[in-house]
Amino acid sequence: MEKSELIGQTLIYEYDNGESYKLEFEESTLVWTCLAGVAKGHSGIEKYDFVEVASEIIFISWLEQSREVVSIVFNLNTMKVFCSYVYEINKHQWKGKIISFKRSKG
């Protein structure tokens, strides 16, 4: 998968702790929205980096305007998600599942 294939796609995922997010991919930015959990209703527009580490396994990372670092591996084969999230000196790791990965038809 090339980064260009993400443009116009929407990915929804949920961590084991019940937090869920929606990512909407544009050419150089993504829009994230928290759908459930302590940050419900919060969203942002961030520049992101992308690499396909293996077939249908993608690594995406971004630095939020609040200086939070988010690094996520999405395994589209197994529909699993793994995240490392760093804010200031606190690091968190979460895992969960991909709920949907849809391509917008334009």
Helices and strands as residue ranges (DSSP letters): G 3-6, E 9-15, E 20-25, E 29-36, E 43-54, E 57-63, E 69-75, E 80-87, E 90-103
